[in-house]
Amino acid sequence: MKHIPVMLKEVLKALGDLHGKRVIDATFGAGGYSRAFLEAGAEVIAFDRDPNVIPDTDILKSEYKDRFVFVHKPFSNIAELTEIFDAIIFDLGISSMQIDIPERGFSFRENGPLDMRMSEIGESAADLIENLSVQDLAKILRDYGDIKKAGVLARILKNERPKTTLELKNLIHNSKDVAPVFQALRIAVNDEMGELEKALSAVPDLLKVGGKCICVTFHSLEDRIVKNTFREWTSPVGDPRLPIIEEAKFKSIKTEVPTEEELNVNLRARSAHMRGVIKSY
Ligand SMILES: C[S@@+](CC[C@H](N)C(=O)[O-])C[C@H]1O[C@@H](n2cnc3c(N)ncnc32)[C@H](O)[C@@H]1O
């Protein structure tokens, strides 16, 4: 199924008038956000590390010519950009296309190779289980999946070396742990937290005064990184007991969650949060 953009209405409202604005869409996916930004008159640079999105980027390139540029790289590479922008948007996580194709190995509902690589290069989830120590694997399951008996499960995985999604699922005895284990491995395979931290640290210097950064998050770990980073940027700098305090560089944009109306048509929006900041000087 083609990915339905999540919270697009709220994102567009938070961004305001986009005519002539320069926007980074850090997560192209099926291009729903990029297309909406282009239709609103923006110039868009889009990033995605998944090679499967390229045909959709070609369609936008032919429609919008040099108003649309696609960079087939992880979004932490925004740090290499030398211009400044009016808006930077992250719509995190995976797309419906990624989860729906069993051969990509993201889904525990259908059998496929235990892959989970968004970029289709580097170590797969099966490689990770093969190559990590029991301790490191347990840490991933604990930190990214909140798995209680992570050590026990890590040892089982190391012994059994699952190569398919179904083999992995069958090794997880507590059915409540299946989704969190898949999530934990996916986060580790794609270094999702590292990518987000690196990209966010580049944002302040890439935004013009008045520029906005908007993030749509889907699970508590990425949401915490965004929330804490934005809190730091929107807090005054210095010791509050001393007279000289530097005013915060950013102001918050109101956090939003999906409407009932959206949830009725797109269940995948259910855990989404939209957070944003605007650069004040
Ligand atoms: C939720 S989808 C984005 C959907 C998009 N907003 C739309 O409307 O179609 C997330 C996309 O971000 C990409 N992605 C996730 N992490 C990435 C990263 N660190 N670097 C580049 N692309 C990434 C995924 O490959 C996926 O295609």
The ligand as a Tripos MOL2 file, in Angstrom:
@<TRIPOS>MOLECULE
LIG
   27    29     1     0     0
SMALL
NO_CHARGES

@<TRIPOS>ATOM
      1 C1          7.4490    7.6660    7.5460 C.3       1 LIG1
      2 S1          8.3300    7.6070    6.0340 S.3       1 LIG1
      3 C2          8.1380    9.2320    5.3890 C.3       1 LIG1
      4 C3          6.8660    9.4160    4.6280 C.3       1 LIG1
      5 C4          6.7610   10.7290    3.8860 C.3       1 LIG1
      6 N1          6.6540   11.8730    4.7720 N.3       1 LIG1
      7 C5          5.5730   10.7200    2.9450 C.2       1 LIG1
      8 O1          4.7020   11.5940    3.0820 O.co2     1 LIG1
      9 O2          5.5020    9.8510    2.0740 O.co2     1 LIG1
     10 C6          9.9710    7.6500    6.5660 C.3       1 LIG1
     11 C7         11.0060    7.5600    5.4710 C.3       1 LIG1
     12 O3         12.2110    8.0440    6.0320 O.3       1 LIG1
     13 C8         13.2720    7.2570    5.5920 C.3       1 LIG1
     14 N2         14.3020    7.3500    6.6270 N.ar      1 LIG1
     15 C9         14.2170    6.9680    7.9170 C.ar      1 LIG1
     16 N3         15.3560    7.2320    8.5530 N.ar      1 LIG1
     17 C10        16.1760    7.8120    7.6420 C.ar      1 LIG1
     18 C11        17.5000    8.3390    7.7050 C.ar      1 LIG1
     19 N4         18.1940    8.3130    8.8200 N.pl3     1 LIG1
     20 N5         18.0100    8.8730    6.5900 N.ar      1 LIG1
     21 C12        17.2920    8.9150    5.4320 C.ar      1 LIG1
     22 N6         16.0580    8.4280    5.3120 N.ar      1 LIG1
     23 C13        15.5050    7.8870    6.4140 C.ar      1 LIG1
     24 C14        12.7110    5.8740    5.4170 C.3       1 LIG1
     25 O4         13.4710    5.1540    4.4750 O.3       1 LIG1
     26 C15        11.2920    6.1640    4.9450 C.3       1 LIG1
     27 O5         11.2210    6.1450    3.5500 O.3       1 LIG1
@<TRIPOS>BOND
     1     1     2 1
     2     2     3 1
     3     2    10 1
     4     3     4 1
     5     4     5 1
     6     5     6 1
     7     5     7 1
     8     7     8 2
     9     7     9 1
    10    10    11 1
    11    11    12 1
    12    11    26 1
    13    12    13 1
    14    13    14 1
    15    13    24 1
    16    14    15 ar
    17    14    23 ar
    18    15    16 ar
    19    16    17 ar
    20    17    18 ar
    21    17    23 ar
    22    18    19 1
    23    18    20 ar
    24    20    21 ar
    25    21    22 ar
    26    22    23 ar
    27    24    25 1
    28    24    26 1
    29    26    27 1
@<TRIPOS>SUBSTRUCTURE
     1 LIG1         1 GROUP 0 **** ****
